[in-house]
Amino acid sequence: MDLTRYAPLLQDNGSRLLLLVIDGVGGYPEVDRGSELESADTPHLDRLAAEGSTGLLEPAGPGVTVGSGPGHLALFGYDPWAHDLGRGVLAAVGVGFDLQPGDVAARGNLATLDADGLVTDRRAGRIGDAQAAPLTERLAGRIDTVDGVEVHLRHISEHRVLVVLRGDGLDPRVADMDPQATGTAPLPARPRDPAAERTAEVLDAVDAALREALAAEEGDGGPDVLLMRGFDAVREMPDFTERTGLRAAAVASYPMYRGVASLVGMDVLGPPRTFDEQIALVEQHRESYDYLFVHHKYADAAGHDGDRERKVAAIEELDAQVPDLLDAAQADVVAVTGDHSSPAALSGHSWHPVPVLLHGAHVGVDDARTFGERACATGLIGRRPTEHLLPLMLGAAGRLAKYGA
């Protein structure tokens, strides 16, 4: 969406907007049961839906499965096809790594392999920070240069590791080395452009060095490989405040989501360790901002693990904290949705549209009485691109003046 056309209409009326992103909240109803969201007991989200308007969002178009980066950019009003960012850059910004022009960044998963070299667990048993952080530090101490290229490794969280290459002649146009599936072998680095051939060769050498270093670690059952994906280089993004007139803040615990918010110019608060700390940050800083983006991760993690019951529980736990978040934010307009769907039945992201609710004094009320896929499909917002949500929030908050005579 070209938000620049809205610039003449923007007006500051002192209203405050809250966007609550329940990561991966969407799913799909099955023949014998509802989706995870429909199955969850969510009285507070249901009340917001009943008092507001609902609909379904498609982050990048019908049938397209998106990653978290484009999903969030669409929520912030950016065309995800025009402004896609690799996970490496988002992770680097999120952990405060000083990316330089020419650097190539990737997100890596510590993972395990079987005797035949096939992936058995893409998250190494969801290895904890206490084990993964010192392991990453040891790896960084053993691998600092490969084929004349600097290699920087930083722990992100749990199984996630940032990889940055720094040297002459690097190009980020390399396909993912992570097959994103178990039972198959990690992929070699494959250049998507002839200019990236040297980068692919360096990445294959880095992969070999990492495997050797991991094999030298004492004990059995630890990670065997680092699956790298999301190669990208730093670039400038259109500024969120310049596009919307909103002073914006992000309250998220995971580095990637802090990273994407930072890249579009939002202030990033914290970092918080728990959702209670996120709520406290919202209350502490709300008077300084017109737009508060709050991220909740746990439903998505359960969806990735194929754990339906845990995803339902994560949604219910979030719902119980909604009243405290609303009290902390004191927002005039509230939107609740996800960046994409993560059905537990698929153990990952999917193309299914994402439920959305919009709540405010002048939003209007439709027939939805619960917050779920089928209820939202009947709502007044309709089925529309995710990037339309931000203008709808601006309009509901009275921040867009009348267009034309």
N, C-alpha and C positions, 0 to 999 in steps of 0.2 A: 504494500500500500504506500502511495506517495503522500506522506503526511505533510509535506511542504505546502500543499494546496490549502491545508487547514490553518496555516500561519495567520492570515488576516482575521480569522474568526476567533483566535485564542483570546481569552479574557480571564484575569485572575479575580475570582470572587471570594477567595478565602476558603474554598471547600477543600476537603481532604479525601483522597481515594485510597482504598486498601485492596490489594490483589493478594489473595491467598492461593498459592499453588500447591495442591496436593499431588505431588509428583506421581505420575503413572496411575492416577485414580481411576481412569476409564477401564472398561472391560466389555463384556457382552453377555446378555442373558443366554442360557442354554435351555434345552427342551424341558429339563426337569428341575431347573433352579435358576434363580436370578443371577445377575452379575455380583461381584464382591461388594460393590457400592450399594446395590439394591438389597443385598442380604444383610448388610451392616445396620445396626441400630443407631440411627443418627438424628435424634430429635432436634438438635440445634440447627443442623444444616437443612433438615426438612422444614423447619420454621422459616428460615431465610428464603427457601424456595417458594413456600406457600405465600409469603408476603411480597415476593418479587416476581421477576420474569426469568424464564429458563430457556435453554436451547442446547444445541450441539455444535461443537467447534471442530474444524478440520485444519490441523497445523500447516499442511503443505498441499492440500488438495485431496480429492476422493481417492481412496485406495493407497495413499502414500504413507509408509511407515517412516517416522522421523526419529532422530536422536534428540537428546535433551537440549543441545545447543540451538538448532533451528526451532525446536518447540518453544523455548523461552524467548528467542528473538521475535517470533510471531506474537507472543503474548505482550511484548513490549512495543508492538506496532510496526515491526520491521518485516519486509518481504523476506521470508527465509530462503528463497531461491537466489535472491540478489545479495544477501549478506550472510551466507553460511560461514561458520567458523569451525575449524577443526578442534577436537577435544584437547589436543596438545596445547594450543594457545590458551584455551579457556582454563586448563589446569595450571599453566604457568602463571597466568595473571592471578588466579585464585590463591596460589601459595606465595605470591609476592616475588616470583623469579623475574629478574630484570632481562627480559627478552630484548635482543638487539636486532636491527635489520640484518637479514641474511641468516639468522638462526632458523633451524627447523625443530619444531617441538612435536612430541607425541605423548599420548597417554598409554601407559603400559599396565597390564594385569599380571601380577604374579600368579602362575598357574602350575598345575601338575600334569605330568605325562606318564603313560604306561610304558611297559618294556618295548613296545613297538613304536614309541614316539608319538602316540596319539594323545590328544588332550583328554584328561579325565575330569578335571575341575578347573574352570576358567578363573576361579577366584581363590584357589589354593585353600579350600575349606573356609573361606572368608577369614583368612589370617588376620589376627588383631593388630592394632597399632603397636602394642608392646613388643611384638615379635617382628613385625614388618619394618618399623622405623629403623631399628639398629641393623637389620639385615640390609636395607637399602643403603645405609651409611657405609657398611662394609663393602658392598658392591661398588659404591662410588670411589672408595679408597683403592680398589684394585683396578678399576677401569676408568682412566681419566683422559686417555687419548687413543684413538684407533685410526690407523692410516692417515696420520697427520691431522685428524679432526678432533677437537675437544668434545668430550662426552660428559654431560652433567646429569646426574641422577638425584632426584629429590623425592622423598616420601610424601604422598598426598594424604591418603587415609586408607586404612585396612589394606587391601590387596593392590591399591592403585599407586603407581609410580610415574613421575614425570621424567621424560627423557628429552634432553635438548642437545642437538648437535650444533657446534659452532666452528666455522671454518670457511675457506674460500670455495666458491662454486657450488654451493648447496642449493637444492631446489626441493620444495615440499611436495611436489606432485608424484607421490608414491602411494600405491594402493595399500590398504590395511594388511598387516601381517597376522593379525588376530583372525582366525576363521570364524569366531563368534559361535562356535558349536563344539560340543564334545564328540569324541569318537573319530576325530579327523586330525590330521597333522597341522601344526603351525605352517603358515604360508611364507615362502621366501619374499623378500622385498621385490616389488615389481614396479618399474617406472611407468607412469602414465603419460610421460612426455620424454623425448630423447634427452632433454636438458637435465632430467633427474636420474640418469643412469649412474653417475658417480655416487649420488646420494644413496641409491639402492645398494650399490656395492658396499658402501660404508655401513649401512644398516645390517646387511648380512654378516659383516665382520663383527659388529656390535652384538648381534644376536649370538654368534658363536662364542664370543668372549663372555657374555652373560651366562650362557649355559655352562661353560667351563667353571666359572666362578661359583655358580650355584651348586654344581656337583661337588665342589671342594668344601662346601659347608658341612659341618659335623652333624650327624644324626640323620635318620631316615624320615621320609614322609614330608619333607619341606618342599618348597617350590622348586621346579625344574627349569622353568623358562619364564621369560617376560614377553607377553603377547602385546605387540605394539600396534596402535591404530590412531587415526585422527591426526595425521601429519599436516602441519600447517605452519605458516609464518605470520608474524605480527603485522597488522595493518590497521589503519584508522577506521573507526566507525562513526557514522553520523551521531551527533550528540543528542541524547534523549531530552535534555532540558531545552535545547534550542528547537527541537521538533515539537515539543508539547507545551512549553511554558511551565512545566512542573518541576519543583525541587524534589528530587527522588532519592530514596534510600532503600537499600536491600538488607534484609535480615535473613541470612541463610548460614547454615553450619558447614555445608560441604563446599570445598574449594571451587569446584566447577561452576556452581551457580553464583558464587561470589565473583568468579572471574567474568562471566558473561555480563553481569550487572556492572562491574567495573569498566569493562570495555565500552559500554554505551554511555558511560559518564555518571552513573549513579554513585552516591556515597555508599560505602559498604561498612556496616556497623558490626562491631564485635571483634573476633568471632565468638558466637555463642556455642555452648556445648550441648545444651538441651533445649527443647521447645519452650520450657518455662523461662529460660534465659532469653530466648527470642522475644517472648511476650514482654519481659522486663525492658528489653532494649526499645521495643516499640513505644511503651509507655514513657520511657525516659526521653526519647528524642522526637516524639510525634509533633511537637509544636514547631520544629524546625523544618518540617517537610510537608509537601502537598500530596505526595504519592509514596506509599509504603508497599514494598514487595516482600512478602513473607513466604518462605519456602519450607515445605514439610516433605521429607525424603522417604519415610519408612514404608509407605504403601508400595512404592516402586521397588524397593529392595525385596520385599516379600514376593511381588509379582515375578521378578527375575528368578527367584529361587523356586518358582512353581508352587508356592505355599499359600493356597487359597485362604486357609483359616487365619494365618498370620496377617495376610493383607486385610481381611475383614476386621481383625482386631486392631490393626494400625489405624484404619479409618475411624473405628469407634473411639479409640484413644484420642485422636485428633478432635473428633466432634465434641468430646467432653471438655476440651480446652477452648472451643470456639467462643463461649461467652467471655472468658477472660481476655482473649485476643480482641474482641470487639470493644470491650471496656477500655483496654489499653490504647487502641487506635483512635477511638472517637471519630470514626470516618463517616462522611456524608454518603458515600457510595462504596459498596462492597461487592467485589466480584470473587467468586470461588470457582476454580476449575483445575485442570491439570495441563501439563505441557504435552502429554501424549497418553495413550492407553498402554497399560502393561497387564494384560490378562494372565492370571496364574496358569490357566490352561495352556498358554503358549510359552510360558517362562521367558518372557521378554516383551519388547515393544511390539505394538501392532498398529494397523491402519484404522482401527475402529474410532469413530468420532468420540470426542470427549465431552461429557456433560459440563454445563456452565450454568451458574445462577448469578443474577444481577439484582442487588438490593439497594433501595434508596427511596427517598420520599416521593420522587417523581418518576420512578421506573415503570410503574404499572404492575398489575397482577394478572397472571394467567391461571389456567386450570390445574397446573402441577401442584401437588400437595406433598410430594416427597422429592428428594434429590437423588435421581437415578437415571439410567440411560433411557428407559421407556417413558418415564414421566417427562423428562426434559425434551424428548422428541416431539411433544405436543405443544411446547412453549412458544411464547410470542417472539423470542429472539430468533427462532428458526434454526436452520442449519447453515452455517456460514464459515468463511475462513477465520482462523484464530486471530489474524492480524486486525480484524474488525473490532475486536473486543475493546481495545484502548479507546478508539473514537466513541464507542457506545458509552464507556465510562465517563469520558469527557462531556458528552452530551447530557448524560444523566446528572452530572454534577453542575450543570449550567455553565460550563467553561467554554462553550462554543456559541458565539454570537450568531444571530440570524444571518443567513446568506441571501443576498439579493433584496430587491424592493418588496 
